[in-house]
Amino acid sequence: MILQTIFSQTKTLARTARLSTGVLRPTFSLATTLQQRANSTAAAASTFRAADLEKSPSTQLKELVPNQDLIFGHTFTDNMLMVEWDVEKGWGKPVIKPYGKIAIEPSSVVLHYSFECFEGMKAYKDKQGRVRLFRPDLNMQRLNRSSERLTLPNFDGNELTECIKELLRTDDRWIPSDRGYSLYIRPTVIGTSEFIGVGPSDRAMLFVICCPVGPYYKTGFKAVSLQATVDKVRAWPGGTGDSKIGGNYAPGILPQINAMKKGFQQNLWLFGEDHQITEVGTMNCFVFLENEQGEKELVTPPLNGMILPGVTRDSILSLAREWNEFKVSERKITMSEIVKAEKDGRLIEMFGTGTACVVSPIKMIGYEGKEIHVPLDPKDPNTQAGPLTKRLNDTLLAIQYGEIEHPWSVLV
Protein backbone atom coordinates (compact mmCIF):
# COMPACT_ATOMS: atom_id res chain seq x y z
CA MET A 1 0.00 0.00 0.00
CA ILE A 2 2.81 2.46 0.87
CA LEU A 3 4.67 1.70 -2.36
CA GLN A 4 1.46 2.06 -4.38
CA THR A 5 0.89 5.47 -2.80
CA ILE A 6 4.44 6.57 -3.63
CA PHE A 7 4.11 5.40 -7.23
CA SER A 8 0.75 7.22 -7.52
CA GLN A 9 2.20 10.43 -6.10
CA THR A 10 5.18 10.20 -8.47
CA LYS A 11 2.92 9.87 -11.53
CA THR A 12 0.89 12.88 -10.38
CA LEU A 13 4.03 14.96 -9.87
CA ALA A 14 5.37 14.02 -13.30
CA ARG A 15 2.02 14.81 -14.93
CA THR A 16 1.85 18.18 -13.15
CA ALA A 17 5.38 19.01 -14.29
CA ARG A 18 4.42 18.36 -17.92
CA LEU A 19 1.21 20.40 -17.73
CA SER A 20 2.79 23.43 -16.11
CA THR A 21 5.89 23.77 -18.25
CA GLY A 22 5.51 21.52 -21.24
CA VAL A 23 8.81 19.93 -20.19
CA LEU A 24 9.18 16.94 -17.91
CA ARG A 25 11.25 18.09 -14.95
CA PRO A 26 13.14 15.55 -12.84
CA THR A 27 10.89 14.36 -10.03
CA PHE A 28 11.44 11.86 -7.25
CA SER A 29 10.55 8.31 -8.08
CA LEU A 30 11.30 5.44 -5.75
CA ALA A 31 10.76 3.02 -8.60
CA THR A 32 13.20 4.91 -10.83
CA THR A 33 15.83 5.14 -8.10
CA LEU A 34 15.60 1.43 -7.34
CA GLN A 35 15.79 0.64 -11.05
CA GLN A 36 18.83 2.88 -11.42
CA ARG A 37 20.55 0.99 -8.66
CA ALA A 38 19.65 -2.34 -10.20
CA ASN A 39 20.86 -1.22 -13.64
CA SER A 40 24.05 0.48 -12.50
CA THR A 41 26.80 -1.10 -14.55
CA ALA A 42 29.99 -2.68 -13.36
CA ALA A 43 31.71 0.35 -14.87
CA ALA A 44 30.33 2.52 -12.07
CA ALA A 45 33.05 2.82 -9.46
CA SER A 46 32.17 0.60 -6.49
CA THR A 47 34.76 2.41 -4.42
CA PHE A 48 37.19 5.30 -4.67
CA ARG A 49 40.94 4.78 -4.68
CA ALA A 50 43.57 6.46 -2.54
CA ALA A 51 45.86 6.32 -5.59
CA ASP A 52 43.46 8.76 -7.32
CA LEU A 53 43.51 11.24 -4.45
CA GLU A 54 43.79 14.85 -5.59
CA LYS A 55 45.24 17.52 -3.29
CA SER A 56 44.52 21.22 -3.26
CA PRO A 57 45.41 22.06 0.35
CA SER A 58 44.80 25.39 1.98
CA THR A 59 47.40 28.10 1.50
CA GLN A 60 45.93 30.23 4.28
CA LEU A 61 46.98 28.37 7.42
CA LYS A 62 45.12 29.04 10.64
CA GLU A 63 46.77 29.89 13.92
CA LEU A 64 47.19 26.85 16.17
CA VAL A 65 45.27 26.80 19.44
CA PRO A 66 47.30 26.04 22.60
CA ASN A 67 46.47 22.65 24.09
CA GLN A 68 45.15 24.12 27.32
CA ASP A 69 42.64 26.22 25.36
CA LEU A 70 41.19 23.41 23.28
CA ILE A 71 37.47 22.76 23.64
CA PHE A 72 36.33 19.39 22.36
CA GLY A 73 34.88 19.68 18.86
CA HIS A 74 35.33 23.45 18.45
CA THR A 75 38.61 23.90 16.56
CA PHE A 76 39.13 22.41 13.09
CA THR A 77 42.21 21.84 10.98
CA ASP A 78 43.14 23.60 7.74
CA ASN A 79 41.89 20.89 5.40
CA MET A 80 39.23 18.26 4.83
CA LEU A 81 38.73 15.17 2.67
CA MET A 82 35.75 14.85 0.34
CA VAL A 83 34.49 12.36 -2.26
CA GLU A 84 31.09 12.25 -3.95
CA TRP A 85 28.95 9.37 -5.22
CA ASP A 86 26.30 9.09 -7.92
CA VAL A 87 24.04 6.08 -8.46
CA GLU A 88 24.97 5.86 -12.15
CA LYS A 89 28.64 6.90 -12.08
CA GLY A 90 29.60 5.47 -8.72
CA TRP A 91 32.33 7.08 -6.62
CA GLY A 92 34.32 10.03 -7.90
CA LYS A 93 37.89 10.91 -7.01
CA PRO A 94 38.73 11.78 -3.39
CA VAL A 95 39.96 15.32 -2.85
CA ILE A 96 41.84 17.03 -0.02
CA LYS A 97 40.86 20.68 0.01
CA PRO A 98 40.61 23.59 2.47
CA TYR A 99 38.18 23.12 5.35
CA GLY A 100 35.07 25.10 4.55
CA LYS A 101 31.35 25.20 3.97
CA ILE A 102 29.60 22.47 2.00
CA ALA A 103 27.12 23.50 -0.69
CA ILE A 104 23.97 21.37 -0.84
CA GLU A 105 20.45 22.16 -1.95
CA PRO A 106 17.78 22.98 0.67
CA SER A 107 15.87 19.98 -0.71
CA SER A 108 18.73 17.54 0.00
CA VAL A 109 17.38 14.44 1.70
CA VAL A 110 19.90 14.66 4.53
CA LEU A 111 18.15 17.84 5.74
CA HIS A 112 14.69 16.30 5.73
CA TYR A 113 15.04 12.59 6.44
CA SER A 114 18.36 12.24 8.32
CA PHE A 115 20.30 10.39 5.65
CA GLU A 116 23.49 10.77 7.69
CA CYS A 117 25.94 8.50 9.45
CA PHE A 118 29.39 9.10 10.87
CA GLU A 119 32.37 7.75 12.77
CA GLY A 120 34.58 8.94 15.58
CA MET A 121 38.27 8.01 15.65
CA LYS A 122 41.53 9.59 16.79
CA ALA A 123 45.11 10.10 15.68
CA TYR A 124 47.86 10.15 18.30
CA LYS A 125 51.52 11.19 18.32
CA ASP A 126 53.95 8.93 20.16
CA LYS A 127 57.14 10.05 21.91
CA GLN A 128 59.05 9.75 18.63
CA GLY A 129 56.59 12.09 16.90
CA ARG A 130 55.07 9.31 14.79
CA VAL A 131 51.34 9.48 14.08
CA ARG A 132 49.17 6.50 15.01
CA LEU A 133 45.57 5.42 14.45
CA PHE A 134 43.72 3.06 16.78
CA ARG A 135 41.94 0.11 15.13
CA PRO A 136 40.77 2.08 12.06
CA ASP A 137 39.55 -1.12 10.41
CA LEU A 138 36.71 -1.35 12.95
CA ASN A 139 35.66 2.25 12.27
CA MET A 140 35.57 1.54 8.54
CA GLN A 141 33.50 -1.61 9.01
CA ARG A 142 31.01 0.20 11.24
CA LEU A 143 30.70 3.18 8.88
CA ASN A 144 29.92 0.81 6.02
CA ARG A 145 27.29 -0.96 8.15
CA SER A 146 25.69 2.34 9.16
CA SER A 147 25.74 3.57 5.56
CA GLU A 148 24.13 0.37 4.33
CA ARG A 149 21.42 0.68 7.01
CA LEU A 150 20.47 4.04 5.47
CA THR A 151 20.72 2.74 1.87
CA LEU A 152 23.76 4.96 1.35
CA PRO A 153 26.71 3.58 -0.67
CA ASN A 154 29.49 1.36 0.63
CA PHE A 155 33.20 1.72 -0.12
CA ASP A 156 36.52 -0.02 0.50
CA GLY A 157 37.49 0.80 4.09
CA ASN A 158 41.20 0.32 3.40
CA GLU A 159 41.05 2.97 0.68
CA LEU A 160 39.36 5.48 2.98
CA THR A 161 41.93 4.73 5.69
CA GLU A 162 44.75 5.49 3.25
CA CYS A 163 43.03 8.74 2.24
CA ILE A 164 42.68 9.69 5.92
CA LYS A 165 46.37 8.97 6.44
CA GLU A 166 47.21 11.46 3.69
CA LEU A 167 44.89 14.02 5.28
CA LEU A 168 46.77 13.51 8.56
CA ARG A 169 50.11 14.01 6.82
CA THR A 170 48.76 17.21 5.28
CA ASP A 171 47.50 18.54 8.64
CA ASP A 172 50.27 17.03 10.76
CA ARG A 173 50.94 20.29 12.60
CA TRP A 174 47.47 20.07 14.15
CA ILE A 175 48.10 16.71 15.86
CA PRO A 176 49.01 17.44 19.51
CA SER A 177 52.12 15.74 20.84
CA ASP A 178 51.26 15.87 24.56
CA ARG A 179 49.85 12.75 26.19
CA GLY A 180 46.13 13.06 26.79
CA TYR A 181 45.71 15.13 23.62
CA SER A 182 44.92 13.85 20.13
CA LEU A 183 43.31 14.69 16.80
CA TYR A 184 39.67 13.69 16.63
CA ILE A 185 38.64 12.46 13.16
CA ARG A 186 35.03 12.58 11.96
CA PRO A 187 34.26 10.65 8.72
CA THR A 188 30.67 11.36 7.62
CA VAL A 189 28.38 10.11 4.84
CA ILE A 190 25.28 12.08 3.83
CA GLY A 191 22.56 11.68 1.21
CA THR A 192 22.45 14.67 -1.14
CA SER A 193 19.65 13.85 -3.60
CA GLU A 194 17.60 16.95 -4.28
CA PHE A 195 14.02 15.88 -3.67
CA ILE A 196 11.49 15.83 -0.87
CA GLY A 197 10.43 12.22 -1.02
CA VAL A 198 11.08 9.22 1.18
CA GLY A 199 13.25 6.79 -0.75
CA PRO A 200 16.89 5.84 -1.34
CA SER A 201 19.21 8.72 -2.16
CA ASP A 202 20.74 8.55 -5.63
CA ARG A 203 23.58 10.89 -4.63
CA ALA A 204 25.86 10.96 -1.60
CA MET A 205 28.84 12.76 -0.18
CA LEU A 206 31.55 11.39 2.10
CA PHE A 207 33.72 13.90 3.93
CA VAL A 208 36.25 13.82 6.76
CA ILE A 209 37.01 16.70 9.11
CA CYS A 210 39.44 16.78 12.04
CA CYS A 211 39.81 18.72 15.26
CA PRO A 212 42.57 18.75 17.90
CA VAL A 213 41.19 17.77 21.29
CA GLY A 214 42.17 17.32 24.89
CA PRO A 215 40.37 15.26 27.53
CA TYR A 216 36.65 14.94 26.77
CA TYR A 217 35.78 16.09 30.29
CA LYS A 218 37.53 19.33 31.22
CA THR A 219 37.39 18.23 34.86
CA GLY A 220 39.70 15.36 33.95
CA PHE A 221 39.41 11.70 34.87
CA LYS A 222 36.60 12.08 37.39
CA ALA A 223 33.72 9.79 38.22
CA VAL A 224 30.26 10.83 36.99
CA SER A 225 26.76 10.39 38.36
CA LEU A 226 23.89 9.11 36.21
CA GLN A 227 20.14 9.58 36.10
CA ALA A 228 18.49 6.28 35.15
CA THR A 229 16.01 7.25 32.43
CA VAL A 230 12.76 5.28 32.63
CA ASP A 231 10.36 7.46 30.61
CA LYS A 232 12.33 7.58 27.35
CA VAL A 233 14.42 5.04 25.43
CA ARG A 234 17.48 5.43 23.24
CA ALA A 235 16.89 2.37 21.05
CA TRP A 236 14.57 -0.59 20.58
CA PRO A 237 14.65 -4.04 18.94
CA GLY A 238 14.77 -3.79 15.18
CA GLY A 239 15.67 -0.10 15.27
CA THR A 240 18.95 1.66 14.51
CA GLY A 241 20.61 1.59 17.93
CA ASP A 242 23.46 -0.51 16.57
CA SER A 243 24.24 2.01 13.81
CA LYS A 244 26.10 5.28 14.25
CA ILE A 245 23.59 7.56 12.57
CA GLY A 246 22.76 11.17 13.35
CA GLY A 247 19.11 10.42 14.04
CA ASN A 248 20.09 8.45 17.15
CA TYR A 249 21.66 11.41 18.91
CA ALA A 250 19.43 14.50 18.79
CA PRO A 251 16.57 12.80 20.71
CA GLY A 252 18.98 12.09 23.56
CA ILE A 253 19.76 15.75 24.25
CA LEU A 254 16.56 16.58 26.15
CA PRO A 255 16.90 13.63 28.59
CA GLN A 256 20.53 14.66 29.19
CA ILE A 257 19.52 18.26 29.90
CA ASN A 258 16.83 17.03 32.30
CA ALA A 259 19.38 14.83 34.05
CA MET A 260 21.80 17.73 34.40
CA LYS A 261 19.08 19.91 35.90
CA LYS A 262 18.80 17.31 38.67
CA GLY A 263 22.55 17.37 39.32
CA PHE A 264 23.61 14.37 37.22
CA GLN A 265 26.26 14.44 34.48
CA GLN A 266 24.60 11.95 32.15
CA ASN A 267 21.60 9.66 31.78
CA LEU A 268 21.61 5.88 31.93
CA TRP A 269 19.43 4.43 29.18
CA LEU A 270 17.14 1.60 30.28
CA PHE A 271 14.86 -0.60 28.20
CA GLY A 272 11.87 -2.83 28.86
CA GLU A 273 9.66 -3.45 31.85
CA ASP A 274 12.59 -5.08 33.66
CA HIS A 275 14.73 -1.93 33.13
CA GLN A 276 17.59 -3.50 31.23
CA ILE A 277 20.78 -1.43 31.18
CA THR A 278 21.73 -0.46 27.63
CA GLU A 279 24.07 2.54 27.31
CA VAL A 280 25.37 5.54 29.26
CA GLY A 281 24.61 8.74 27.35
CA THR A 282 26.52 8.09 24.11
CA MET A 283 28.79 5.46 25.66
CA ASN A 284 28.75 1.70 26.12
CA CYS A 285 28.27 0.56 29.70
CA PHE A 286 30.27 -1.92 31.83
CA VAL A 287 29.51 -3.31 35.28
CA PHE A 288 32.11 -5.09 37.43
CA LEU A 289 30.57 -7.08 40.26
CA GLU A 290 30.68 -10.29 42.24
CA ASN A 291 27.82 -12.37 40.89
CA GLU A 292 25.54 -14.54 43.02
CA GLN A 293 27.78 -17.55 42.34
CA GLY A 294 30.67 -15.73 44.05
CA GLU A 295 32.59 -15.02 40.81
CA LYS A 296 34.04 -11.66 39.88
CA GLU A 297 32.40 -10.77 36.57
CA LEU A 298 32.75 -7.92 34.07
CA VAL A 299 29.40 -7.48 32.32
CA THR A 300 28.32 -5.42 29.33
CA PRO A 301 25.01 -5.68 27.43
CA PRO A 302 25.11 -7.93 24.34
CA LEU A 303 25.06 -6.68 20.76
CA ASN A 304 21.34 -7.36 20.37
CA GLY A 305 20.57 -4.62 17.84
CA MET A 306 20.08 -1.91 20.49
CA ILE A 307 23.75 -1.53 21.43
CA LEU A 308 26.35 0.34 19.37
CA PRO A 309 29.34 -1.98 18.72
CA GLY A 310 31.93 0.39 20.16
CA VAL A 311 35.60 0.10 19.25
CA THR A 312 36.59 0.82 22.87
CA ARG A 313 33.96 -1.69 24.02
CA ASP A 314 35.47 -4.42 21.85
CA SER A 315 38.99 -3.50 22.97
CA ILE A 316 38.10 -3.74 26.66
CA LEU A 317 36.42 -7.10 26.19
CA SER A 318 39.48 -8.38 24.33
CA LEU A 319 41.92 -7.10 26.97
CA ALA A 320 39.88 -8.52 29.86
CA ARG A 321 39.60 -11.92 28.18
CA GLU A 322 43.30 -11.90 27.45
CA TRP A 323 44.08 -11.18 31.12
CA ASN A 324 41.81 -14.08 32.13
CA GLU A 325 41.57 -12.89 35.75
CA PHE A 326 37.77 -12.81 36.06
CA LYS A 327 34.67 -13.81 34.14
CA VAL A 328 33.82 -11.63 31.13
CA SER A 329 30.22 -11.64 29.91
CA GLU A 330 28.10 -10.03 27.22
CA ARG A 331 24.66 -10.57 28.71
CA LYS A 332 21.51 -8.82 29.82
CA ILE A 333 21.84 -6.98 33.10
CA THR A 334 18.96 -5.16 34.80
CA MET A 335 18.69 -2.43 37.38
CA SER A 336 17.27 -4.92 39.88
CA GLU A 337 20.55 -6.87 39.65
CA ILE A 338 22.51 -3.66 40.22
CA VAL A 339 20.32 -2.67 43.19
CA LYS A 340 20.69 -6.10 44.80
CA ALA A 341 24.45 -6.20 44.16
CA GLU A 342 24.89 -2.83 45.87
CA LYS A 343 22.71 -3.90 48.80
CA ASP A 344 24.72 -7.12 49.21
CA GLY A 345 28.07 -5.35 48.88
CA ARG A 346 28.86 -7.14 45.61
CA LEU A 347 28.93 -4.12 43.29
CA ILE A 348 32.59 -3.34 42.59
CA GLU A 349 32.85 -0.79 39.74
CA MET A 350 30.95 0.70 36.81
CA PHE A 351 32.18 2.73 33.84
CA GLY A 352 31.23 3.98 30.38
CA THR A 353 33.43 3.68 27.29
CA GLY A 354 33.80 5.51 23.99
CA THR A 355 36.32 7.01 21.58
CA ALA A 356 35.91 10.55 22.90
CA CYS A 357 36.27 9.79 26.62
CA VAL A 358 38.00 6.35 26.42
CA VAL A 359 36.83 5.28 29.91
CA SER A 360 34.52 7.25 32.18
CA PRO A 361 34.12 5.97 35.78
CA ILE A 362 30.65 5.99 37.37
CA LYS A 363 30.13 6.77 41.05
CA MET A 364 26.36 7.00 41.50
CA ILE A 365 23.03 6.24 39.79
CA GLY A 366 19.79 8.02 40.58
CA TYR A 367 17.05 5.42 40.17
CA GLU A 368 13.37 5.69 41.12
CA GLY A 369 14.05 8.35 43.73
CA LYS A 370 16.97 6.51 45.33
CA GLU A 371 20.74 6.78 45.03
CA ILE A 372 22.81 3.72 44.14
CA HIS A 373 26.40 4.35 45.16
CA VAL A 374 29.07 2.63 43.08
CA PRO A 375 32.38 1.96 44.86
CA LEU A 376 35.53 3.53 43.46
CA ASP A 377 38.69 2.44 45.27
CA PRO A 378 38.19 1.54 48.96
CA LYS A 379 41.98 1.71 49.46
CA ASP A 380 42.16 5.31 48.24
CA PRO A 381 39.32 7.64 49.31
CA ASN A 382 40.65 10.39 47.02
CA THR A 383 40.62 8.37 43.82
CA GLN A 384 38.17 9.01 40.99
CA ALA A 385 38.27 5.51 39.53
CA GLY A 386 38.37 1.93 40.69
CA PRO A 387 41.45 -0.25 40.09
CA LEU A 388 40.02 -2.08 37.07
CA THR A 389 38.65 1.10 35.46
CA LYS A 390 42.00 2.84 35.86
CA ARG A 391 43.95 -0.19 34.63
CA LEU A 392 41.85 -0.49 31.47
CA ASN A 393 42.10 3.24 30.75
CA ASP A 394 45.88 3.29 31.29
CA THR A 395 46.40 0.21 29.11
CA LEU A 396 44.34 1.59 26.23
CA LEU A 397 46.13 4.96 26.36
CA ALA A 398 49.51 3.21 26.40
CA ILE A 399 48.56 1.28 23.27
CA GLN A 400 47.13 4.34 21.53
CA TYR A 401 50.26 6.42 22.18
CA GLY A 402 52.60 3.60 21.16
CA GLU A 403 54.03 3.03 24.64
CA ILE A 404 52.96 -0.60 24.36
CA GLU A 405 53.57 -2.22 20.98
CA HIS A 406 50.29 -3.67 19.80
CA PRO A 407 48.69 -4.52 16.43
CA TRP A 408 45.76 -2.23 17.27
CA SER A 409 48.04 0.80 16.92
CA VAL A 410 48.52 1.56 13.20
CA LEU A 411 51.36 3.81 12.12
CA VAL A 412 50.54 6.52 9.61
C-alpha positions in Angstrom: 0.0 0.0 0.0 2.8 2.5 0.9 4.7 1.7 -2.4 1.5 2.1 -4.4 0.9 5.5 -2.8 4.4 6.6 -3.6 4.1 5.4 -7.2 0.8 7.2 -7.5 2.2 10.4 -6.1 5.2 10.2 -8.5 2.9 9.9 -11.5 0.9 12.9 -10.4 4.0 15.0 -9.9 5.4 14.0 -13.3 2.0 14.8 -14.9 1.9 18.2 -13.1 5.4 19.0 -14.3 4.4 18.4 -17.9 1.2 20.4 -17.7 2.8 23.4 -16.1 5.9 23.8 -18.3 5.5 21.5 -21.2 8.8 19.9 -20.2 9.2 16.9 -17.9 11.3 18.1 -14.9 13.1 15.5 -12.8 10.9 14.4 -10.0 11.4 11.9 -7.3 10.5 8.3 -8.1 11.3 5.4 -5.8 10.8 3.0 -8.6 13.2 4.9 -10.8 15.8 5.1 -8.1 15.6 1.4 -7.3 15.8 0.6 -11.1 18.8 2.9 -11.4 20.6 1.0 -8.7 19.7 -2.3 -10.2 20.9 -1.2 -13.6 24.0 0.5 -12.5 26.8 -1.1 -14.6 30.0 -2.7 -13.4 31.7 0.3 -14.9 30.3 2.5 -12.1 33.0 2.8 -9.5 32.2 0.6 -6.5 34.8 2.4 -4.4 37.2 5.3 -4.7 40.9 4.8 -4.7 43.6 6.5 -2.5 45.9 6.3 -5.6 43.5 8.8 -7.3 43.5 11.2 -4.4 43.8 14.9 -5.6 45.2 17.5 -3.3 44.5 21.2 -3.3 45.4 22.1 0.3 44.8 25.4 2.0 47.4 28.1 1.5 45.9 30.2 4.3 47.0 28.4 7.4 45.1 29.0 10.6 46.8 29.9 13.9 47.2 26.9 16.2 45.3 26.8 19.4 47.3 26.0 22.6 46.5 22.6 24.1 45.2 24.1 27.3 42.6 26.2 25.4 41.2 23.4 23.3 37.5 22.8 23.6 36.3 19.4 22.4 34.9 19.7 18.9 35.3 23.5 18.4 38.6 23.9 16.6 39.1 22.4 13.1 42.2 21.8 11.0 43.1 23.6 7.7 41.9 20.9 5.4 39.2 18.3 4.8 38.7 15.2 2.7 35.7 14.9 0.3 34.5 12.4 -2.3 31.1 12.2 -4.0 28.9 9.4 -5.2 26.3 9.1 -7.9 24.0 6.1 -8.5 25.0 5.9 -12.2 28.6 6.9 -12.1 29.6 5.5 -8.7 32.3 7.1 -6.6 34.3 10.0 -7.9 37.9 10.9 -7.0 38.7 11.8 -3.4 40.0 15.3 -2.9 41.8 17.0 0.0 40.9 20.7 0.0 40.6 23.6 2.5 38.2 23.1 5.3 35.1 25.1 4.6 31.4 25.2 4.0 29.6 22.5 2.0 27.1 23.5 -0.7 24.0 21.4 -0.8 20.5 22.2 -2.0 17.8 23.0 0.7 15.9 20.0 -0.7 18.7 17.5 0.0 17.4 14.4 1.7 19.9 14.7 4.5 18.2 17.8 5.7 14.7 16.3 5.7 15.0 12.6 6.4 18.4 12.2 8.3 20.3 10.4 5.6 23.5 10.8 7.7 25.9 8.5 9.5 29.4 9.1 10.9 32.4 7.7 12.8 34.6 8.9 15.6 38.3 8.0 15.7 41.5 9.6 16.8 45.1 10.1 15.7 47.9 10.2 18.3 51.5 11.2 18.3 54.0 8.9 20.2 57.1 10.0 21.9 59.0 9.8 18.6 56.6 12.1 16.9 55.1 9.3 14.8 51.3 9.5 14.1 49.2 6.5 15.0 45.6 5.4 14.4 43.7 3.1 16.8 41.9 0.1 15.1 40.8 2.1 12.1 39.5 -1.1 10.4 36.7 -1.3 12.9 35.7 2.2 12.3 35.6 1.5 8.5 33.5 -1.6 9.0 31.0 0.2 11.2 30.7 3.2 8.9 29.9 0.8 6.0 27.3 -1.0 8.1 25.7 2.3 9.2 25.7 3.6 5.6 24.1 0.4 4.3 21.4 0.7 7.0 20.5 4.0 5.5 20.7 2.7 1.9 23.8 5.0 1.3 26.7 3.6 -0.7 29.5 1.4 0.6 33.2 1.7 -0.1 36.5 0.0 0.5 37.5 0.8 4.1 41.2 0.3 3.4 41.1 3.0 0.7 39.4 5.5 3.0 41.9 4.7 5.7 44.7 5.5 3.3 43.0 8.7 2.2 42.7 9.7 5.9 46.4 9.0 6.4 47.2 11.5 3.7 44.9 14.0 5.3 46.8 13.5 8.6 50.1 14.0 6.8 48.8 17.2 5.3 47.5 18.5 8.6 50.3 17.0 10.8 50.9 20.3 12.6 47.5 20.1 14.1 48.1 16.7 15.9 49.0 17.4 19.5 52.1 15.7 20.8 51.3 15.9 24.6 49.8 12.7 26.2 46.1 13.1 26.8 45.7 15.1 23.6 44.9 13.8 20.1 43.3 14.7 16.8 39.7 13.7 16.6 38.6 12.5 13.2 35.0 12.6 12.0 34.3 10.6 8.7 30.7 11.4 7.6 28.4 10.1 4.8 25.3 12.1 3.8 22.6 11.7 1.2 22.4 14.7 -1.1 19.7 13.8 -3.6 17.6 17.0 -4.3 14.0 15.9 -3.7 11.5 15.8 -0.9 10.4 12.2 -1.0 11.1 9.2 1.2 13.2 6.8 -0.7 16.9 5.8 -1.3 19.2 8.7 -2.2 20.7 8.6 -5.6 23.6 10.9 -4.6 25.9 11.0 -1.6 28.8 12.8 -0.2 31.6 11.4 2.1 33.7 13.9 3.9 36.3 13.8 6.8 37.0 16.7 9.1 39.4 16.8 12.0 39.8 18.7 15.3 42.6 18.7 17.9 41.2 17.8 21.3 42.2 17.3 24.9 40.4 15.3 27.5 36.6 14.9 26.8 35.8 16.1 30.3 37.5 19.3 31.2 37.4 18.2 34.9 39.7 15.4 33.9 39.4 11.7 34.9 36.6 12.1 37.4 33.7 9.8 38.2 30.3 10.8 37.0 26.8 10.4 38.4 23.9 9.1 36.2 20.1 9.6 36.1 18.5 6.3 35.1 16.0 7.2 32.4 12.8 5.3 32.6 10.4 7.5 30.6 12.3 7.6 27.4 14.4 5.0 25.4 17.5 5.4 23.2 16.9 2.4 21.0 14.6 -0.6 20.6 14.7 -4.0 18.9 14.8 -3.8 15.2 15.7 -0.1 15.3 18.9 1.7 14.5 20.6 1.6 17.9 23.5 -0.5 16.6 24.2 2.0 13.8 26.1 5.3 14.3 23.6 7.6 12.6 22.8 11.2 13.4 19.1 10.4 14.0 20.1 8.5 17.2 21.7 11.4 18.9 19.4 14.5 18.8 16.6 12.8 20.7 19.0 12.1 23.6 19.8 15.7 24.2 16.6 16.6 26.2 16.9 13.6 28.6 20.5 14.7 29.2 19.5 18.3 29.9 16.8 17.0 32.3 19.4 14.8 34.1 21.8 17.7 34.4 19.1 19.9 35.9 18.8 17.3 38.7 22.5 17.4 39.3 23.6 14.4 37.2 26.3 14.4 34.5 24.6 11.9 32.1 21.6 9.7 31.8 21.6 5.9 31.9 19.4 4.4 29.2 17.1 1.6 30.3 14.9 -0.6 28.2 11.9 -2.8 28.9 9.7 -3.5 31.9 12.6 -5.1 33.7 14.7 -1.9 33.1 17.6 -3.5 31.2 20.8 -1.4 31.2 21.7 -0.5 27.6 24.1 2.5 27.3 25.4 5.5 29.3 24.6 8.7 27.3 26.5 8.1 24.1 28.8 5.5 25.7 28.8 1.7 26.1 28.3 0.6 29.7 30.3 -1.9 31.8 29.5 -3.3 35.3 32.1 -5.1 37.4 30.6 -7.1 40.3 30.7 -10.3 42.2 27.8 -12.4 40.9 25.5 -14.5 43.0 27.8 -17.6 42.3 30.7 -15.7 44.1 32.6 -15.0 40.8 34.0 -11.7 39.9 32.4 -10.8 36.6 32.7 -7.9 34.1 29.4 -7.5 32.3 28.3 -5.4 29.3 25.0 -5.7 27.4 25.1 -7.9 24.3 25.1 -6.7 20.8 21.3 -7.4 20.4 20.6 -4.6 17.8 20.1 -1.9 20.5 23.7 -1.5 21.4 26.3 0.3 19.4 29.3 -2.0 18.7 31.9 0.4 20.2 35.6 0.1 19.2 36.6 0.8 22.9 34.0 -1.7 24.0 35.5 -4.4 21.9 39.0 -3.5 23.0 38.1 -3.7 26.7 36.4 -7.1 26.2 39.5 -8.4 24.3 41.9 -7.1 27.0 39.9 -8.5 29.9 39.6 -11.9 28.2 43.3 -11.9 27.4 44.1 -11.2 31.1 41.8 -14.1 32.1 41.6 -12.9 35.7 37.8 -12.8 36.1 34.7 -13.8 34.1 33.8 -11.6 31.1 30.2 -11.6 29.9 28.1 -10.0 27.2 24.7 -10.6 28.7 21.5 -8.8 29.8 21.8 -7.0 33.1 19.0 -5.2 34.8 18.7 -2.4 37.4 17.3 -4.9 39.9 20.5 -6.9 39.6 22.5 -3.7 40.2 20.3 -2.7 43.2 20.7 -6.1 44.8 24.4 -6.2 44.2 24.9 -2.8 45.9 22.7 -3.9 48.8 24.7 -7.1 49.2 28.1 -5.3 48.9 28.9 -7.1 45.6 28.9 -4.1 43.3 32.6 -3.3 42.6 32.8 -0.8 39.7 31.0 0.7 36.8 32.2 2.7 33.8 31.2 4.0 30.4 33.4 3.7 27.3 33.8 5.5 24.0 36.3 7.0 21.6 35.9 10.5 22.9 36.3 9.8 26.6 38.0 6.3 26.4 36.8 5.3 29.9 34.5 7.3 32.2 34.1 6.0 35.8 30.6 6.0 37.4 30.1 6.8 41.0 26.4 7.0 41.5 23.0 6.2 39.8 19.8 8.0 40.6 17.1 5.4 40.2 13.4 5.7 41.1 14.1 8.4 43.7 17.0 6.5 45.3 20.7 6.8 45.0 22.8 3.7 44.1 26.4 4.4 45.2 29.1 2.6 43.1 32.4 2.0 44.9 35.5 3.5 43.5 38.7 2.4 45.3 38.2 1.5 49.0 42.0 1.7 49.5 42.2 5.3 48.2 39.3 7.6 49.3 40.7 10.4 47.0 40.6 8.4 43.8 38.2 9.0 41.0 38.3 5.5 39.5 38.4 1.9 40.7 41.4 -0.3 40.1 40.0 -2.1 37.1 38.6 1.1 35.5 42.0 2.8 35.9 44.0 -0.2 34.6 41.9 -0.5 31.5 42.1 3.2 30.8 45.9 3.3 31.3 46.4 0.2 29.1 44.3 1.6 26.2 46.1 5.0 26.4 49.5 3.2 26.4 48.6 1.3 23.3 47.1 4.3 21.5 50.3 6.4 22.2 52.6 3.6 21.2 54.0 3.0 24.6 53.0 -0.6 24.4 53.6 -2.2 21.0 50.3 -3.7 19.8 48.7 -4.5 16.4 45.8 -2.2 17.3 48.0 0.8 16.9 48.5 1.6 13.2 51.4 3.8 12.1 50.5 6.5 9.6 
